[in-house]
Amino acid sequence: MVQSLREKQSSFLFDMSRLIIWCFENGYELTGGELLRTKEQQTLYFEGLTIIKVNSNIKLVKHDRLSKTMFSKHLKKLAIDLNVFRDGKLLSKKEDFKPIADYWRSLDKMNESGYDWGWDFSHFQRNEK
């Protein structure tokens, strides 16, 4: 059965709600990161640019790329970045995310996380194929 984008988004958020509850029940604390990303913002991430305001001037600052693709699932609201804490400390090491990524994948075969790629550990997405 082919799902509409709305149905995919709904399934994704349902699984995300289950992940959030599981995290809190297992001693993690979460805050929201990014869900929706505009095409313009994705372009900035892909090109390694940030817009900053200095006094009344707007400037583009070049840095390392924040995204490796122009096809982020954030563009379709099928991805979210979460800030994950344990004992009040923001988690950043790959091994800290293994239990979360394992649970996320167990919810649906289409679920994938940045942990699976070895970077972007706090990223969770629903693939479409």
N, C-alpha and C positions, 0 to 999 in steps of 0.2 A: 504494500500500500504506500503510495506517495503522499508524504505529509506536506502541508502548506508551511510557509515560514512561521506563521502564527502558531501552528501546532508544534513545530520544532522548538520554538521559543518557550512555549508552555511546558513541554516535556523537560526541557533544559532547566527551567526555573523550579519545576517540581523536584527534580533530582537535586538541584542546588539547595533547596530548603531542607531536604533530607541530609545532605552533607553538613549544612550549618548546624542542625540539631545534633548530629553525630559528633561533630567537633566539640561543641559545648559539653555534651555528655561525657566526653573523653578528655576533659581537662584543657582544651584549647580555648582561647578567646579570639574572636574575629572582629575586624572592622572592615568596612567596605572599601574596595579599591575601585577599579574601573569596570563598567559594564558596557555602556555605549561609547563608541569612538566614531567620530565623523571621518569622512574620507580625507578632509583637509588635515585633521590631526594625525591620521595614519600616514599621510604623506610626510609630515614633519618628522614623525618617529622613524620612518623608513630612510629619509634623507639625512637623519642625524642633526636636526635643527630644533631649536627652542626659541620661542618668542619671549623676550624680556622687555620690561619697561624700566628705563633709566630716566628719572625725572619725568619729563613729558615726552620723551622720545621712545619709540618702539624699535627694537633691534632684533635681528636674527643672530643666534649664536650657534656655531657649529660644534658638534661633539660626536661621540660614538653613536652609531645607530641604536635605537631602542626597539626596533622591530626588524626582522629579517625578511618580511613579506609585505606586499600591498594587499594581501587577501586575508587579513586578520578576521577571525570569527567575531571579534568585537564589533565589526561593521554591521553584522546582522543580529547583534545582541544574543549571540550563541557562545559567548565567552565572558568570563569575569576574572578579575584579579582580586584576591583577598589578602588582607594583612593578617597574618597568623601569629598569635602570641601564645606563649606558655610561661607561666609564672611571671607575667608582666613583661617578658622580654620578646621582642620581635624576632621571629625565626627567620634564618637566612641560609642555613646549611641544608644541602640536598637530603641528607639522612633524616632530618627533622620532618620532612614532608612525605616520607615513604608510607606511613600508615594512612595518611589522608588521601594520597594518590591511590593507594590500594582500595580503600573504601569507595572512592569516587568511581573508579573503573568497575567495581562490583555492581554498581547501580544500573549500568547500561553499557552494552558493548560499544556504543558510539561515544562514550565519555573518554576524554583524554586530558592529561594535565601536562604542564611544563616540566614536571618531574620526569615524565617519560622521555623528554628530549635531553635532559641533563642540564637545563637552565630554565629560568623563568618559573621557579618552583611553585609560586603562588598563583599561577594561571591555570584555570580550569575551563574546558570547552566541550561542546558537543559537535562532533563531526557530522557531516551530512550524508556520507556514503556508507 
